[in-house]
């Protein structure tokens, strides 16, 4: 630790900087137009130093996005060197190989000036309700998926680039909604810039360089201590996913621990496919480091220093490091499963920390669009959650997202902004995998199209053929499925027409169980029966226990 900062000062300063990022996040939430940001939490804000390294990341939002914003900022700085930035500038991009991995996520980077000097950068990322293109999971190239914006100025010295903006908005389905969200991001960046400058004025610091160095060192040391406590060795796992079409995909994971460093290697993973399930390396790195941070060093705050001890590699041309112009719109269908591969690999060496597979890793997304009875176009994205995997301490959380923290938000809001009626939204009994600790329950959702015209439903999901695995003797959770009334079962990577008055029902996957079911506490079994979380038949089958006569079957 330097002579300039003592431990107490560093803690106070870091708390204040996180408050800066959190105020920017609150601004974005309160000014965004679309429910996907306001209700589903699909955003991130952070403050970065002059090298584009994250210094303070917001407490809410998508945790992995904050790490992605640092990588995006560094790529942008290669194109726009420090000496070219002016007060009031703002650069944005949605290039998946630069930003957060698919076109709907728009990243905005803005400079922070203090006393006329460039001292930092503010960054925001948020999911747009539409980005143009063909909305379907079986697109074969990124050109079909929508508008791809290279790093380009949205504002120059405070003046908006109207020509560029008109060109972009002319190619999306909801220009007013998207413009409102983009300006909300601009406003959030302005708040971050103002508060960061206020911080320097209050503390008397001239810039963030010394403080950045100290905070990164603290985070790095904390993570290195955590890794050093893991026995040296190589730990491996393999995860099978439904994949694309009739071809499953495999994620091969090899974790090498040596001293206070760790390498996560995905050599042997399936090659990229002509389907939207491919990941860019940015996304793969973020969704590898975040689940490791959760189990190795969960209590220290995260910034760029937390990421330095972990190296992530994947062969170019595989589904985790796809080459341009691979389609990547549904990249979470591969990237979210990395937490499962990592935890399965570390199960024997860190049995008290890992989780069984989560039913929402990968998550199922549902996009519904069409015209209401007034003839106005609507578009809704449902971010409902499946069951989390169980741990060594407790049952998995039901209907809880992991490794992302996006959520469905208010059903009332979704109904108010579309002609959809949610007829059912309830726990899915027996969906959690049996174990000493039971996997979290998925949910059943039934939606009716109340408009007089058909709606288009795009389903982007996984876990139909490969449910969430249990761990250390735990059993798998229930698989996911979808069905349209009058049609029957439909694929989890499909585009369907929902007629007026018809319903679609989604069964979200359950989480895997932890440990031998024979070791489950009898009181826990009785409680599950009383709450109707499990049936008598499932109890007899998995726990070799006959239900009490008074308990519902």
C-alpha positions in Angstrom: 0.0 0.0 0.0 1.4 3.4 -0.9 2.1 6.2 1.5 -0.6 8.3 -0.2 -3.5 6.1 0.8 -4.2 4.3 4.1 -6.5 1.3 4.3 -9.4 3.3 5.8 -9.1 6.1 3.1 -9.1 3.5 0.3 -12.2 1.9 1.6 -14.0 5.2 1.9 -12.9 6.3 -1.5 -13.9 3.1 -3.2 -17.3 3.2 -1.5 -17.8 6.7 -2.9 -16.8 5.7 -6.4 -19.2 2.8 -6.3 -21.9 5.3 -5.3 -21.0 7.3 -8.4 -21.6 4.2 -10.6 -24.8 3.4 -8.7 -26.2 6.9 -9.1 -25.6 6.5 -12.9 -27.4 3.2 -12.8 -30.4 4.7 -10.9 -30.5 7.5 -13.5 -30.6 4.9 -16.3 -33.3 2.9 -14.7 -35.5 6.0 -14.0 -35.2 7.5 -17.5 -35.2 4.5 -19.8 -38.2 4.0 -22.0 -38.3 0.2 -22.5 -39.3 -2.4 -19.8 -36.3 -4.5 -20.7 -34.1 -2.0 -18.8 -36.6 -0.7 -16.2 -38.1 -4.0 -15.3 -35.6 -6.7 -16.4 -32.4 -5.1 -15.2 -30.6 -5.7 -18.5 -27.9 -3.0 -18.2 -24.6 -1.9 -16.5 -22.8 1.3 -15.6 -19.2 1.8 -14.6 -16.4 4.3 -14.1 -13.1 3.4 -15.9 -9.6 4.9 -15.8 -7.7 6.4 -18.8 -6.6 2.9 -19.9 -10.2 1.7 -20.0 -9.9 -0.5 -16.9 -13.0 -0.7 -14.7 -12.5 1.2 -11.5 -16.0 1.1 -10.0 -18.9 -1.0 -11.2 -22.5 -0.6 -10.3 -24.0 -2.8 -7.6 -27.0 -3.7 -9.7 -27.3 -4.4 -13.4 -25.7 -7.4 -15.2 -22.4 -8.2 -13.3 -20.6 -9.6 -16.4 -21.5 -6.5 -18.4 -19.3 -4.3 -16.3 -16.2 -6.4 -17.2 -17.3 -6.3 -20.8 -17.5 -2.5 -20.7 -13.8 -2.3 -19.9 -12.9 -4.4 -22.9 -15.1 -2.3 -25.1 -13.5 0.9 -23.8 -10.0 -0.4 -24.5 -11.0 -1.3 -28.1 -12.5 2.1 -28.6 -9.4 3.8 -27.3 -7.4 1.9 -30.0 -9.5 3.8 -32.6 -9.9 7.1 -30.7 -6.6 7.8 -28.8 -6.7 9.9 -25.6 -5.7 13.1 -27.3 -8.7 13.1 -29.6 -11.4 13.2 -26.9 -13.2 16.4 -26.1 -15.7 17.3 -23.4 -19.2 16.3 -24.4 -18.0 13.5 -26.7 -19.9 10.2 -26.6 -19.0 7.1 -28.7 -21.3 4.1 -29.1 -21.1 0.7 -30.6 -22.9 -2.7 -30.6 -20.3 -4.6 -32.4 -20.4 -8.1 -30.7 -16.6 -8.5 -31.0 -16.0 -5.2 -29.3 -18.9 -4.8 -26.8 -21.1 -7.2 -25.0 -21.5 -10.1 -27.5 -24.6 -9.5 -29.5 -26.2 -6.6 -31.5 -29.1 -5.7 -29.1 -26.7 -4.5 -26.4 -25.6 -1.0 -27.1 -22.5 0.3 -25.3 -21.8 4.1 -24.8 -18.4 5.4 -23.7 -18.0 9.1 -22.6 -14.9 11.0 -21.3 -14.7 12.4 -17.8 -12.9 15.8 -17.7 -11.9 17.6 -14.5 -10.4 21.1 -14.5 -10.0 20.8 -18.2 -8.1 17.5 -18.1 -9.2 14.1 -19.3 -9.1 11.9 -16.2 -11.4 8.9 -16.8 -14.2 7.4 -18.8 -17.8 6.6 -18.0 -19.5 3.5 -19.6 -23.0 2.2 -19.9 -24.4 -0.9 -21.7 -28.1 -1.6 -22.1 -30.3 -4.0 -24.1 -32.3 -2.4 -26.9 -35.9 -3.6 -27.5 -35.0 -4.0 -31.2 -32.0 -3.7 -33.4 -33.6 -4.5 -36.8 -32.8 -7.6 -38.8 -34.7 -10.9 -38.7 -35.7 -11.9 -35.2 -35.1 -15.7 -35.2 -32.5 -18.1 -33.7 -31.6 -19.8 -36.9 -30.0 -16.9 -38.8 -26.8 -18.0 -40.5 -24.8 -14.7 -40.4 -24.7 -11.7 -38.3 -25.8 -9.6 -41.2 -29.3 -11.1 -40.8 -29.4 -10.2 -37.1 -29.7 -6.4 -37.3 -27.7 -3.2 -37.5 -24.1 -3.4 -36.5 -22.6 -0.1 -35.4 -18.9 0.2 -35.4 -17.4 2.6 -32.7 -18.7 5.9 -33.9 -19.5 9.3 -32.3 -23.0 9.8 -31.1 -22.0 13.2 -29.7 -19.1 15.4 -30.6 -18.3 18.1 -28.1 -21.9 18.0 -26.9 -23.5 18.1 -30.4 -25.5 15.1 -31.5 -24.7 13.4 -34.8 -28.2 13.6 -36.3 -27.3 12.2 -39.8 -25.8 9.0 -38.3 -28.6 8.7 -35.8 -31.3 9.0 -38.5 -29.7 6.3 -40.5 -29.6 3.9 -37.5 -33.2 4.6 -36.4 -34.5 4.2 -39.9 -33.5 0.5 -39.6 -35.2 -0.5 -36.4 -38.8 -1.3 -35.6 -39.3 1.0 -32.6 -37.2 4.2 -33.2 -38.8 6.3 -30.5 -38.4 3.7 -27.9 -34.8 3.0 -28.8 -33.9 6.7 -29.0 -35.4 7.2 -25.5 -33.2 4.4 -24.2 -30.0 5.7 -25.9 -30.6 9.2 -24.4 -31.2 7.6 -21.0 -27.7 6.0 -21.4 -26.3 9.4 -22.4 -27.9 11.0 -19.3 -26.5 8.2 -17.1 -23.0 8.9 -18.4 -23.5 12.6 -17.8 -24.3 11.9 -14.1 -21.3 9.6 -13.8 -19.0 12.2 -15.3 -20.4 15.0 -13.0 -20.2 12.9 -9.9 -16.7 11.6 -10.7 -15.5 15.2 -11.1 -17.2 16.1 -7.8 -15.3 13.2 -6.2 -12.0 14.6 -7.3 -12.9 18.1 -6.1 -14.1 16.8 -2.7 -10.9 14.7 -2.1 -8.4 17.1 -3.6 -7.1 14.5 -6.0 -6.0 15.7 -9.4 -6.9 12.5 -11.2 -7.7 8.8 -10.7 -4.3 7.3 -11.6 -2.8 6.7 -8.1 -6.1 5.7 -6.6 -6.8 3.4 -9.6 -3.5 1.6 -9.1 -4.1 1.0 -5.4 -7.7 -0.2 -5.8 -6.7 -2.6 -8.6 -3.9 -3.9 -6.5 -6.3 -4.6 -3.6 -8.7 -6.5 -5.8 -6.0 -8.4 -7.6 -4.3 -9.4 -4.3 -7.7 -10.6 -2.9 -8.4 -12.8 -5.9 -4.8 -14.2 -5.9 -5.1 -15.1 -2.3 -8.3 -17.0 -3.0 -6.8 -18.8 -6.0 -3.7 -19.7 -4.0 -5.9 -21.5 -1.5 -7.1 -23.9 -4.2 -4.8 -26.9 -4.6 -2.6 -26.8 -7.7 -3.8 -29.1 -10.4 -5.8 -29.5 -13.6 -9.6 -30.0 -13.2 -11.8 -30.9 -16.2 -15.5 -31.2 -17.2 -17.7 -31.6 -20.2 -21.1 -30.1 -20.7 -23.5 -31.2 -23.4 -26.1 -28.7 -24.7 -29.0 -29.1 -27.1 -27.1 -27.1 -29.7 -28.5 -26.2 -33.1 -31.0 -28.2 -35.1 -30.5 -31.8 -34.3 -26.8 -31.4 -33.5 -25.8 -31.1 -29.8 -22.8 -29.0 -28.8 -20.1 -29.8 -26.3 -18.3 -27.4 -24.0 -15.0 -28.8 -22.9 -13.5 -27.1 -19.8 -10.0 -27.5 -18.4 -9.0 -25.4 -15.4 -5.4 -25.2 -14.5 -4.5 -23.8 -11.1 -0.8 -22.9 -10.5 0.1 -20.9 -7.4 -2.0 -17.7 -7.4 -3.0 -17.8 -11.0 -5.6 -19.7 -13.0 -6.2 -20.6 -16.6 -9.6 -21.6 -18.0 -9.1 -23.4 -21.3 -12.0 -24.5 -23.6 -9.9 -26.5 -26.1 -12.0 -29.3 -27.6 -15.3 -27.3 -27.5 -17.6 -27.7 -30.6 -16.8 -25.6 -33.6 -18.9 -22.5 -34.4 -22.2 -23.2 -36.1 -24.6 -21.5 -38.6 -26.9 -20.6 -35.7 -27.1 -17.8 -33.2 -25.7 -19.7 -30.2 -22.1 -18.7 -30.9 -20.2 -16.5 -28.5 -17.5 -13.9 -29.0 -14.4 -14.1 -26.8 -15.5 -11.0 -24.8 -18.6 -12.7 -23.7 -16.8 -16.0 -23.0 -14.3 -14.3 -20.8 -16.9 -12.3 -18.8 -19.1 -15.4 -18.1 -16.1 -17.4 -17.1 -14.7 -14.9 -14.6 -17.9 -14.0 -13.0 -18.9 -17.5 -11.7 -15.3 -17.9 -10.5 -15.5 -14.6 -8.6 -18.7 -15.8 -7.0 -17.1 -18.9 -5.4 -13.5 -17.8 -5.0 -13.7 -14.2 -3.8 -17.4 -13.3 -3.3 -17.0 -10.6 -0.6 -14.5 -8.2 -2.1 -15.7 -5.6 -4.6 -14.9 -6.3 -8.2 -13.0 -4.2 -10.7 -10.3 -4.8 -13.3 -7.9 -6.1 -10.7 -10.2 -9.0 -9.9 -9.9 -10.3 -13.4 -6.2 -10.2 -13.9 -5.2 -13.5 -12.1 -7.6 -15.5 -14.4 -6.7 -16.2 -18.0 -9.4 -17.5 -20.3 -8.6 -19.1 -23.7 -10.8 -20.7 -26.3 -9.8 -21.9 -29.8 -10.7 -19.4 -32.5 -13.5 -20.7 -34.6 -15.3 -22.6 -31.8 -18.7 -21.7 -30.4 -17.0 -19.8 -27.5 -14.7 -17.8 -29.8 -16.6 -17.4 -33.1 -15.1 -15.7 -36.1 -16.9 -12.9 -37.8 -19.5 -13.0 -39.4 -20.9 -15.8 -37.2 -24.5 -15.2 -35.9 -24.4 -14.5 -32.1 -27.9 -13.2 -31.2 -28.5 -16.1 -28.8 -24.9 -16.2 -27.4 -26.2 -16.7 -23.9 -27.3 -20.2 -24.9 -23.7 -21.2 -24.8 -22.1 -18.5 -22.6 -24.5 -19.0 -19.6 -23.6 -22.7 -19.5 -19.9 -21.9 -18.7 -20.8 -21.6 -15.0 -22.0 -25.2 -15.2 -18.8 -26.4 -16.8 -16.6 -24.5 -14.3 -18.5 -25.7 -11.2 -18.6 -29.3 -12.4 -14.8 -29.1 -13.0 -14.2 -27.8 -9.5 -16.7 -30.0 -7.7 -14.2 -32.4 -6.3 -11.7 -29.8 -5.1 -14.2 -27.2 -3.9 -17.3 -29.2 -3.0 -18.5 -26.8 -0.3 -18.6 -23.8 -2.8 -19.9 -25.0 -6.1 -23.5 -25.1 -7.3 -25.2 -27.8 -9.2 -26.3 -26.7 -12.7 -29.0 -24.1 -12.9 -32.0 -24.5 -15.1 -31.6 -21.0 -16.3 -28.0 -21.6 -17.4 -28.7 -21.0 -20.2 -31.7 -18.8 -19.8 -34.9 -19.1 -21.9 -35.9 -15.8 -23.6 -39.3 -15.2 -25.3 -39.8 -12.4 -27.8 -43.4 -11.6 -28.6 -44.3 -9.0 -31.3 -47.2 -7.9 -33.5 -49.9 -5.2 -33.7 -52.5 -4.5 -31.0 -56.1 -3.7 -31.8 -55.3 0.0 -32.5 -52.9 -1.1 -35.2 -49.8 -0.1 -33.2 -46.7 -2.2 -33.2 -45.6 -3.7 -30.0 -42.6 -5.8 -28.9 -42.2 -7.6 -25.6 -39.3 -9.7 -24.2 -39.9 -12.0 -21.4 -36.9 -12.7 -19.1 -38.5 -15.2 -16.8 -36.3 -17.3 -14.6 -35.7 -21.1 -14.1 -34.5 -22.8 -10.9 -31.0 -22.4 -9.5 -28.8 -25.3 -8.7 -28.5 -26.5 -5.1 -25.4 -25.9 -3.0 -23.7 -27.7 -0.1 -25.7 -25.6 2.3 -29.2 -25.2 1.0 -31.7 -26.0 -1.7 -31.4 -24.1 -4.9 -33.4 -20.9 -5.2 -36.6 -21.3 -7.2 -37.3 -19.2 -10.3 -34.1 -17.2 -9.8 -31.7 -16.2 -12.6 -28.0 -17.3 -12.6 -25.3 -16.5 -13.8 -27.1 -13.4 -14.9 -29.5 -11.4 -12.7 -32.0 -10.2 -15.2 -35.6 -10.9 -14.3 -39.1 -10.8 -15.7 -40.1 -7.6 -13.9 -43.7 -6.7 -13.4 -46.3 -8.8 -15.3 -48.7 -5.8 -15.0 -46.2 -3.7 -17.0 -45.8 -6.3 -19.7 -49.6 -6.6 -19.9 -50.0 -2.8 -20.0 -47.6 -2.5 -22.9 -48.9 -5.4 -25.0 -52.2 -7.2 -25.8 -51.0 -10.3 -23.8 -52.6 -11.8 -20.8 -50.6 -13.9 -18.4 -53.1 -16.6 -17.4 -50.7 -18.6 -15.2 -47.4 -18.0 -13.6 -46.7 -20.6 -10.9 -44.0 -22.8 -9.5 -43.5 -26.0 -11.5 -43.9 -28.9 -9.0 -41.3 -31.6 -9.1 -39.0 -29.6 -11.4 -36.1 -29.3 -8.9 -33.5 -32.1 -9.0 -33.5 -34.4 -6.0 -30.5 -34.5 -3.7 -29.4 -33.9 -0.1 -30.3 -30.4 -1.1 -33.0 -30.0 -3.8 -32.6 -28.0 -6.9 -34.7 -24.8 -7.3 -38.0 -25.1 -9.0 -38.7 -23.8 -12.4 -42.0 -22.2 -13.3 -45.0 -22.6 -15.6 -46.2 -19.6 -17.6 -49.2 -19.5 -19.8 -49.8 -16.5 -22.1 -52.8 -15.7 -24.2 -52.8 -13.4 -27.3 -55.8 -11.1 -26.7 -55.3 -9.0 -29.9 -57.5 -9.6 -32.9 -54.4 -10.3 -35.0 -51.8 -13.0 -34.7 -48.6 -12.5 -32.8 -45.1 -13.8 -33.6 -43.3 -15.6 -30.8 -39.6 -16.3 -31.0 -38.4 -18.7 -28.5 -34.7 -18.8 -27.6 -34.0 -21.5 -25.1 -32.1 -24.6 -24.0 -32.5 -27.6 -21.7 -35.1 -29.5 -23.7 -32.8 -32.5 -24.2 -30.1 -31.8 -21.7 -31.5 -30.7 -18.3 -29.5 -29.1 -15.5 -27.2 -31.8 -14.0 -26.9 -32.5 -10.4 -23.6 -32.5 -8.6 -21.8 -34.9 -6.2 -24.7 -37.4 -6.4 -27.6 -35.0 -6.9 -30.1 -35.7 -9.7 -30.9 -33.5 -12.7 -33.7 -31.0 -12.7 -36.7 -31.2 -15.1 -36.2 -30.3 -18.7 -37.7 -27.2 -20.4 -40.5 -27.2 -23.0 -43.0 -25.0 -24.8 -46.4 -25.7 -26.4 -48.9 -23.7 -28.4 -52.6 -24.4 -28.1 -53.9 -26.2 -31.1 -50.4 -26.9 -32.3 -48.7 -28.9 -29.5 -45.1 -28.9 -28.5 -42.8 -26.4 -30.3 -39.0 -26.2 -30.3 -37.1 -24.1 -27.9 -35.3 -22.4 -30.8 -38.2 -21.6 -33.0 -40.4 -18.9 -34.4 -44.1 -19.5 -34.1 -47.4 -17.8 -34.9 -49.8 -17.3 -32.0 -53.4 -16.8 -33.3 -55.8 -14.5 -31.7 -57.2 -16.2 -28.5 -54.5 -18.9 -28.6 -52.2 -19.5 -25.7 -48.5 -20.5 -25.4 -47.3 -22.4 -22.3 -43.7 -22.5 -21.2 -42.2 -24.9 -18.7 -39.0 -23.5 -17.3 -36.3 -26.0 -16.3 -35.5 -26.9 -12.7 -32.1 -26.7 -11.1 -29.9 -29.7 -10.3 -29.7 -31.3 -6.9 -26.6 -31.5 -4.6 -25.5 -34.7 -2.9 -27.1 -38.1 -2.4 -31.0 -37.9 -2.1 -30.8 -40.5 0.6 -29.2 -38.0 2.8 -32.0 -35.4 2.6 -33.5 -34.3 5.9 -36.9 -35.9 6.6 -38.2 -32.5 7.8 -37.2 -30.9 4.5 -39.1 -33.6 2.6 -42.2 -33.1 4.7 -42.0 -29.3 4.2 -41.7 -29.7 0.4 -44.8 -31.9 0.5 -46.8 -29.5 2.6 -45.9 -26.6 0.3 -46.8 -28.7 -2.8 -43.3 -28.2 -4.2 -42.9 -31.9 -4.7 -45.5 -34.6 -5.3 -46.0 -37.8 -3.2 -45.0 -39.9 -6.3 -41.7 -38.0 -6.7 -40.9 -38.3 -3.0 -41.4 -42.1 -3.2 -39.4 -42.4 -6.3 -36.4 -40.2 -5.4 -36.3 -40.3 -1.6 -37.7 -43.8 -1.0 -40.3 -42.2 1.3 -44.0 -42.8 1.4 -46.0 -39.5 1.8 -48.3 -39.0 4.7 -52.0 -39.7 3.9 -52.9 -36.1 4.7 -50.4 -34.6 2.3 -51.5 -33.8 -1.3 -50.3 -36.1 -4.0 
